[in-house]
Amino acid sequence: MIATLQSSYASLTAVISEETLIVIGILSTIMFVGTLVAIPIILSRLPTNYFQHDLEHLWMEGYPPLLRTMGLIVKNTVGIIFLMAGLAMLLLPGQGILTMVIGLSLLDFPGKRKLEHKLLTQPTVFQAMNAIRAKCGKPPFDPPTAPASTSSN
């Protein structure tokens, strides 16, 4: 067994430098621990009707335009980070799909609601999100509704 691991490590270091493997290991650990903390916090703060796509959720409604624009930039940047981390966690340790759902929910792009709906109608994804909410003492999300065909979010 140890010989097999040493052989695998030698093969891997022949392709990827040892320093790169260390960086990948550190980043993987940070993402794993970070999502274990962030996902429950984010999911517990969302309203139960958040994934009701017939309801419009306006970000920072009532704030001055400059502050709202800055908030949208920050929100979309965090969304991209979560989406990329979720994609990486499909191969590395972590909650990849849940992290991707949260990343998508933070992003603003055409077709977002359709993609969210496709992920959220997977029973295991929706059940996992509601199980996390239950552990936080929050009621479950309302089942997602299909987005309107004219919606751009």
LINZIHU-V149755 format. One record per backbone hydrogen bond with DSSP energy under -0.5 kcal/mol. NH is the residue of the N-H (numbers start at 1). CO is the residue of the C=O. Records with the same first field share a line. If there is no record, write none. Layout:
NH=CO, CO
//
This chain:
5=1
6=2
7=3
8=4
9=5
10=6
11=7
12=8
13=9
14=10
15=11, 12
16=12
21=17
22=18
23=19
24=20
25=21
26=22
27=23
28=24
29=25
30=26
31=27
32=28
33=29
34=30
35=31
36=32
37=33
38=34
39=35
41=37
42=38
43=39
44=40
45=41, 42
46=42
50=47
52=49
53=51
55=52
57=55
58=56
61=58
63=60
68=64
69=65
70=66
71=67
72=68
73=69
74=70
75=71
76=72
77=73
78=74
79=75
80=76
81=77
82=78
83=79
84=80
85=81
86=82
87=83
88=84
89=85
90=87
91=88
92=88
96=89, 94
99=95
100=96
101=97
102=98
103=99
104=100
105=101
106=102
107=103, 104
112=109, 152
115=111
116=112
117=113
118=114
119=115
120=116
121=117
122=119
123=121
125=122
126=122
127=123
128=124
129=125
130=126
131=127
132=128
133=129
134=130
135=131
136=132
137=134
138=133
142=48
145=51
151=148
//
